[in-house]
Amino acid sequence: MSSMSAPLSLTGSPNETKLVPSAFVTSGSGSALQTSPRRKTKVIYVEVNSYDRNYANYKTAADFQWAFPSALKEVIRIDIVEGSIPVPLYNVDEGWNKFTLLEDLVARTIVLRPGFYNAASLASELQNQLNAGANTFSVTVPSAATQRFCITKTAGPATRFAFMFGSGDFIDKFDVQNVPFISPENSGLFEVACAGRLLGFGSEDVQDKAGVINAPFPPDLESMLRRIYLYLNFDATMDLTSVKRGLGRKEPSGIFYCDADSPPGTTKFLTKDSWNNSIYPGPAPISRIRLLTVSLRDQFYRSLNLNGRELTLLLEVTMME
């Protein structure tokens, strides 16, 4: 009688063969495969509050670094589930509040003071700044329906005037620059750097006709404040992104869409009913997160002016156990 044991049979029951049930699949790629148990996950909530930042190093809540009480490990998902964001932003602010005025052959920079304006108050501000030189102007809104500005030279030595939105010292930037035969209309707008669009014009120079310039469009008082772009970066090396953008723009972690008619000094509250933004770091978990950099910027990646106001974000963090 042979001392060798009988070969193991795959036709018996799992109890007889000591194999897991998946070993009894008789066809396909699952035949005789051993399945490993799925790892469990856990969820914690973290409030990122700008009041907790180092004020000596980070002067504004629009750009600061925040330290977790203890390092997060094996992070597979981050959800922004609640929070409070100060709104609205100034619709006239540094970066898009200037343009070049040409009076005959004399160029002068017009600077609109940062603030929150409607059509009437913006017309008054434009008139005041135009009248800071040798000539005087009147800025009116002839139609309450169209809201378009009418700029008229009323006195002064200049015989002609022009707004140099396309060739002055402050012009909008397009993604195709300094390329012959390429006009701004044939390329994407990369950055608003002039007050022309704000005032109801485009990116072209505008010459007066009989001492009058009429804006072709109403003032654009919403585009620069309707969207707040949130950027999160962990340990100052890796970005947490969730939204794709065009023109090679930097991808944000989330976008807050704000009500344009919110009065100054109010707050946009994020709740699970109205907002949820999920960030998936990638195919593998993030092994460790100790520091989080929070940045609020406009659509052109310029840091926002929150006027000393603060923000909070409630994060739902999913980790492997």
ChimeraX attribute file (.defattr): number of C-alpha atoms within 10 A of each C-alpha:
attribute: neighborCount
match mode: 1-to-1
recipient: residues
	/A:1	3
	/A:2	5
	/A:3	5
	/A:4	6
	/A:5	6
	/A:6	7
	/A:7	6
	/A:8	9
	/A:9	9
	/A:10	15
	/A:11	10
	/A:12	12
	/A:13	13
	/A:14	14
	/A:15	9
	/A:16	11
	/A:17	14
	/A:18	10
	/A:19	16
	/A:20	14
	/A:21	15
	/A:22	14
	/A:23	17
	/A:24	17
	/A:25	13
	/A:26	12
	/A:27	8
	/A:28	7
	/A:29	8
	/A:30	13
	/A:31	12
	/A:32	17
	/A:33	14
	/A:34	12
	/A:35	11
	/A:36	6
	/A:37	6
	/A:38	6
	/A:39	7
	/A:40	8
	/A:41	12
	/A:42	10
	/A:43	13
	/A:44	11
	/A:45	14
	/A:46	13
	/A:47	14
	/A:48	20
	/A:49	16
	/A:50	22
	/A:51	14
	/A:52	12
	/A:53	17
	/A:54	13
	/A:55	12
	/A:56	6
	/A:57	9
	/A:58	14
	/A:59	12
	/A:60	20
	/A:61	24
	/A:62	21
	/A:63	18
	/A:64	19
	/A:65	22
	/A:66	20
	/A:67	17
	/A:68	13
	/A:69	9
	/A:70	9
	/A:71	11
	/A:72	17
	/A:73	16
	/A:74	16
	/A:75	22
	/A:76	19
	/A:77	18
	/A:78	20
	/A:79	16
	/A:80	23
	/A:81	19
	/A:82	20
	/A:83	20
	/A:84	16
	/A:85	20
	/A:86	19
	/A:87	22
	/A:88	24
	/A:89	26
	/A:90	20
	/A:91	22
	/A:92	22
	/A:93	19
	/A:94	18
	/A:95	14
	/A:96	23
	/A:97	21
	/A:98	22
	/A:99	24
	/A:100	24
	/A:101	22
	/A:102	18
	/A:103	19
	/A:104	12
	/A:105	11
	/A:106	9
	/A:107	16
	/A:108	17
	/A:109	16
	/A:110	20
	/A:111	18
	/A:112	21
	/A:113	15
	/A:114	14
	/A:115	14
	/A:116	17
	/A:117	15
	/A:118	13
	/A:119	19
	/A:120	14
	/A:121	11
	/A:122	22
	/A:123	22
	/A:124	15
	/A:125	17
	/A:126	21
	/A:127	19
	/A:128	17
	/A:129	16
	/A:130	23
	/A:131	16
	/A:132	12
	/A:133	13
	/A:134	11
	/A:135	16
	/A:136	18
	/A:137	21
	/A:138	19
	/A:139	22
	/A:140	19
	/A:141	18
	/A:142	11
	/A:143	10
	/A:144	9
	/A:145	8
	/A:146	12
	/A:147	18
	/A:148	22
	/A:149	27
	/A:150	17
	/A:151	21
	/A:152	20
	/A:153	21
	/A:154	11
	/A:155	14
	/A:156	12
	/A:157	10
	/A:158	16
	/A:159	13
	/A:160	16
	/A:161	24
	/A:162	20
	/A:163	23
	/A:164	23
	/A:165	25
	/A:166	20
	/A:167	14
	/A:168	18
	/A:169	16
	/A:170	21
	/A:171	23
	/A:172	21
	/A:173	18
	/A:174	18
	/A:175	14
	/A:176	15
	/A:177	11
	/A:178	9
	/A:179	7
	/A:180	7
	/A:181	7
	/A:182	11
	/A:183	12
	/A:184	17
	/A:185	9
	/A:186	11
	/A:187	14
	/A:188	13
	/A:189	16
	/A:190	17
	/A:191	17
	/A:192	21
	/A:193	21
	/A:194	26
	/A:195	28
	/A:196	29
	/A:197	21
	/A:198	22
	/A:199	22
	/A:200	18
	/A:201	22
	/A:202	18
	/A:203	21
	/A:204	16
	/A:205	17
	/A:206	19
	/A:207	16
	/A:208	16
	/A:209	12
	/A:210	11
	/A:211	17
	/A:212	19
	/A:213	19
	/A:214	19
	/A:215	20
	/A:216	14
	/A:217	16
	/A:218	18
	/A:219	22
	/A:220	17
	/A:221	21
	/A:222	19
	/A:223	13
	/A:224	20
	/A:225	21
	/A:226	20
	/A:227	19
	/A:228	23
	/A:229	21
	/A:230	20
	/A:231	22
	/A:232	19
	/A:233	19
	/A:234	19
	/A:235	15
	/A:236	12
	/A:237	8
	/A:238	13
	/A:239	18
	/A:240	19
	/A:241	20
	/A:242	16
	/A:243	14
	/A:244	11
	/A:245	10
	/A:246	9
	/A:247	11
	/A:248	9
	/A:249	12
	/A:250	16
	/A:251	18
	/A:252	24
	/A:253	22
	/A:254	21
	/A:255	19
	/A:256	16
	/A:257	12
	/A:258	19
	/A:259	14
	/A:260	17
	/A:261	9
	/A:262	13
	/A:263	11
	/A:264	13
	/A:265	12
	/A:266	13
	/A:267	18
	/A:268	17
	/A:269	16
	/A:270	19
	/A:271	14
	/A:272	11
	/A:273	8
	/A:274	9
	/A:275	13
	/A:276	13
	/A:277	17
	/A:278	18
	/A:279	17
	/A:280	17
	/A:281	17
	/A:282	11
	/A:283	7
	/A:284	10
	/A:285	16
	/A:286	19
	/A:287	13
	/A:288	13
	/A:289	17
	/A:290	15
	/A:291	19
	/A:292	20
	/A:293	18
	/A:294	20
	/A:295	22
	/A:296	26
	/A:297	19
	/A:298	19
	/A:299	22
	/A:300	15
	/A:301	18
	/A:302	14
	/A:303	15
	/A:304	21
	/A:305	17
	/A:306	19
	/A:307	13
	/A:308	10
	/A:309	17
	/A:310	16
	/A:311	19
	/A:312	19
	/A:313	19
	/A:314	18
	/A:315	19
	/A:316	18
	/A:317	19
	/A:318	21
	/A:319	20
	/A:320	16
	/A:321	11
